[in-house]
Amino acid sequence: MVIGGGRSERIDQLRGFAALAVVVCHLAVSAYDGAPNLGGAPWPWLGLALGFGYLGVPLFFVVSGFCIHLPQARALAAAGPVIPSPSWRRFFARRFWRLYPPYLAAVAVALVLASLVSGIPPVSWAVVAAQALLVHTFHTATFDGVNPPAWTLAVEAQFYLVYPVVFRLIARRGAIGGLAIVLGATMAYRLALTFAPLPAALGGPAWEFFLARWFEWVLGAVVAEWAVGRVTLPRVVSAPSLAALVLGLSVLLEWHTWHYGLHTIKEPLYGVAFALVLCVALARERAGAPSAIGRYFAGLGVCSYSLYLLHRPIQLTFEPLARHVAAWPFVVGHGIPSSLLIMAATTPIVLGVTRLFYRYCEAPWVRRSHA
């Protein structure tokens, strides 16, 4: 398979779907946390289903690895046996201007919203500073910060810092050889955490250090190599049935994740599943107008970064109201899913604010990053 230049409709659709899945997951977290009105059927089962929206994160990691490596994969394909020397200074500058100013703006928005709800800043300034500097994921005291989902952006920054290593591995050892080395590093790290756990303050965050999730990201880079024709993979990788099978096995593992140390392979297996989903999507890229649903998710994908940055602070602003109403005797007595309805009703607000943030805050920095 050889993919051309320009924006990929399928990639935007995957981004949009992943972002919306995370939004749904987090609204369910707010709706079900301490809600006495959601104890009867079918609400617990619905909460379980909505909780799987967290799988937008490993999908994001795989897609990120694909998008970051794709330009260099094209350069490697064009250079033939000569390994090009990327301008890493330019690479890091573009990543900085593309992502960091909107990130700082979103941290400020989250701090303002949280302060309006509680009347005081909800966390110390040291915690805010740690999150602003993207070093908050190294300790439990700072991990959530003022915008909890931002932990994934700190991991993304770590992926970018080690991307020159990934590029060299792929350029010199080939895509499969480089992936095998990264898989070895990831599994060695995850097994070390399993059999020699760190203290509690560091142990949880250690599972979200880049080494624990590196394999997922590099899988995306390998798909980019396949997309430009630098590596040949079996035709079955673009078969929807295989992607569905591996994803189903991954979900099934959720019920046994702490048996026999199976949690060590959970995220890597999800990475394989979503790499296959990515292959299926790319293999079905076609010219012509997409469906209405396809256009919606593609449009959402364009501003998915803004959506990811802002959704949780807005949801947390409405969470006290949802919890208060959920405790009303009439609501509890009749099993009215008020908290779920209130949190679901925040989604149009989230989407509207996202569009404004993208237009006036993110988009100008996108243009700056390409200057």
N, C-alpha and C positions, 0 to 999 in steps of 0.2 A: 504494500500500500504506500502511496506517496500523497502527502497532503500539501496543498498549495499554501501561499501566503494569505494574509488577510485574516479577518475575524471569523471564527468558527461558530456557526449557529448552534451546533450540538454542544460545544463547550460552554457557551453562555447558558444554554438550557440546563445543563448539569449544575452549573454554579447557582442558577436561580433556584433549582429544586433543592440543592443542599442547604442554601441559606434559609429557605422557607421551612425546611424540615427542622432546622435548629430552632427557629422561631417557635414552631409548634411544640417542640420538646420543652422549651423553657416556659411557655405559657402554661403547659400542663404542670410543671414543677410548682409554679406559683399557685395554680388552681387547687392542687391536691395537698399542698403542705398545710397540715393542721386544719383541714376542712372536714367538719363532722357531717356535712350534708352529702358527702360522696361515698359513703360506706356501703350503700346497697347496690345490687346489680342494676345496670351493667357498668357502672362507673369505674370500679377498680380495673376491670379488663380494658376499658377504654384508656385509662391512665397508663396502663402497661404498654398499649399499642402506641400511644402518643409519645411515650418516653423513648421509643426507638428512633425518634427524630434526631437523637444525638449522633446517629450514624452519618449525618451530614458532615461531621468533622473528619473522619477518615476519608470520605469522598473528597472533601476539600483538599486534604493533604495530597492525595493521588493526582487530582487535577492541577494543583499548584506545581508539583514536580514536572508534570507534562508541559505546562505553559512556560515555566522558567527555562527548561532545557530545550524546548522546541527551536528557538532561534539558533542556538549553538549546534543542535543536531543538524539543522539545515547547513550551517557553515561547515561542519565536518563532512557532510555528504558532498558538498561542492568542492572541498579541498582535496578529496581523494586520499592518497596515502600520506600527504603532508598534514600534520596536526597544526591547526591554526592557533594563534596565541590571542585569546580574548582580551579585551581591555577591561580588566576587573575594576579599575577605578571608575570607568563609565558605568559598568554594571551596578556597582554599589551605589553610585550617585543616583542612577535612575530609580533603583528600588527605594532609596531614601525619600526622594521627592514624591514618588508615586504613593507611598504608604504612610510615611511618618507624620507629616503635617495634619492629614485628616485624623490620624490616630490620636494625636495630642488634642485636637479639637473635640473629639468624641470623649476623651477622658475628662475634659473640662465640662462638657454637657452632662456627663454622668455625675460628676461631683456637684454641679448646681442642682440637678434634679433630686439627688439624694439628700442634699442639705435642705431643700424646700420641704421635703416630706418629713424629715426628722427634726428640723430646726437648727441642727448643728452638723458639721461634716461627720459622716458616719465612720470614717477611718482616720487614722493619724496622717499628718502630712508626709511622714516618712514612707508610709504605705503608698500614698498617692505618688510620691517621687519614684518609688521602686517600680510602680506600674508604668509611669510615664517613660522611664528609662528601659522598660522591657526586661527588667531583671527580677520581677516579682514572683516568678515561678520557681525560685530556688528554695523557698521556705514556706511552710504552711501559714505563718503569720501574715504573709503578704500575698499569698497565691491568688485569692479572690479579688483583692483590691476593691476599687470602687465600681468596676465593671467586670464581673467574673468571667465572661466568655473570652476576655482578652488574653487568657493564658495561651490560647492557640496561636495568637499573633506573636507572642514571645517565642514560641517554638518555631514558627515560620522564620523569624529573624535568625534563629540558630541554624535552620536549614540553609538560609542564604549565606551565612558565614562559612559554612563547610561546603558550599556548592563548588568552589574551585577544586576541592578534593574529588568530588563526584565526577566533575568534568574530566579530570585527569584519569581517573579509574576507567571511565567509559571509553575515553579516547585511546588509552594504551592497552587495556585488557578486553575491550569490547563491552557491549551492553550487558550480556549475560554474565561475563566474568566479573564486571564491576558490581552487578547486582548480587552475585554470590558472595563477594567480599563484604558488602554492606549487610547482607542477611546474616553472615557469620558474626559481624560486629553487633548487630541488633540483638540476636539471640543470646550471644555471650553476655551482653549487658543485662538483658531481661532475666536470664538464668541466675546471674550473680545477685540481682536484687531479690530473687525468690529464695535462694539458699543462704544468702548473707545479708539479710535486710538491714537497712539503715535505721537510725533513730527515728521515732515517729515524726518529729518536726521536719525531717528531710526525706523520709521514706516515701510518702505520698507524692510529693513534687518530683521525686526522682523518676517516677514512672511516666512523667511528662517531659523529661529531658529529651533532647532531640535524638539521642542514641536509641531510646526506646521506641521511637516512631520513624526512624530514618528509613527503614525498609519500605514503608508505605510511600514515602515521598519519592524515593528513587525508583520505585515501580512506575510512577508516572513518567519519569525521565526515560525509562526503557520503552514505554509505549510511544514516546516522542521519537525514539530511534526507529521503532517499527513504522511509525507514521511517515517518516521521510525515506524509508526504504533502506536504512543502514543495517537493519537486522531482520531476519526472516523468522517469523513465528508460525506455528501450525495454524491452519485455517480455522481450527476449532476455537481459537481465542476470540473470534468475532461471532460465535454462536450464542444467541440469547439463552439457550437451554443450559449451557455450561455456566454462564454468569449467574443464572438463577439457582443452579445447584450449589455452587460454592457459597453464594450469599445465604441460601437456606441453611447450609451446614454451619455457617458462621453464627447465624441467629440461634440455631439449635444449641450451639456451644454455650450460649448465655446461661442456660439452665444447669450447666456443669462446669462453669468456668473456674470454680475453686476446688474441683476434684482433680487429684493427680497432677496438680500444677498446670492445668490446661489454660489458666489465665495468661501464661507466658506466650501462647500462640494466638490469643484472641485477636489482638489488633493486627498482627501480620496477616492473619487469615482474612480479615476484613479488607486489608490492603489488596490482597490477591483478588478478592471478589469485585472490588470497585475498579481495579485495573482492567478486569474483564468487562465490566460495564462500560468503561471508557472505550475499550476496543470495539465493543458492539456499537456504541454511539458514533464513533468515527467511521466505522465501516458503512454506516447508513447515512452519512452526510450526503446530501444531494442538493442540486440546484433547484430553484423554484421557491414559491412562497410557502412557508410552513403553516401549519394549522393555527387556529386562534390560540389554543393552549400552548403550542410551541412558541408562538410569538410572545405570549405573556411571560413564560418562563425565561425566554431569551432576554426580554427587556428587564426582567428582574435580575438576571445574571449580570447585566451590564453594571447595575448599581448594587451588586451583592455585597461588596465590601462595606459600603455605607449601611446596608441593612444589618450586617453582622455587628458593626460597631455600635449601632444605636438601639437595637431592638430590646436588649435586656434592661438598660437604664429606664426606658419608657415603661416596660412591663413592671419593673420594681416600683415605679411611681404609683401604679394602680393596685399593687399587691395588698397594701393595708386595707383599702376599701373592700377588696374581694374577701379578705379574711373576716372583716367586720360583718359584712352581710351574711356570710356563710354561717355565722353563729346565731343569727336571729332564730328564735324558737319556731316561728312559722316555717322558715326555710328548712330547718332541721327536721321538723315534724312531718313535712310533706316531701322530704327528699329532693328538694329543688336544687339542681346543679348550678346555683347562682355564681359561685366562684369561677366555674368553668365558662359560664356565659360571659361574665365580666371580663375575664382575661382574654377570651376569644374576641370580644368586642374591641380590645386594644389593638388588634392586628391592623385594621384600616388606618388607625392613627400612626402606628409604626411605619406602615408602607408610605403614607403621605409625607411624614417627616423625612423618611429615607430619600424620597425623590427630591425634596428641597435641599437636604444636606448634600446629596450627590451633585446637584446642579451648581450650588453656590460654594461648596467647600471641597468636595473631592475632584470634580471635573477640572477646575483650574489647575490643580496639582498634577493631574494626569497629563494635561498639555505641557506643564512645566517639565515633567519628567522626560518628555520627548524632544524638548528643545535642544 
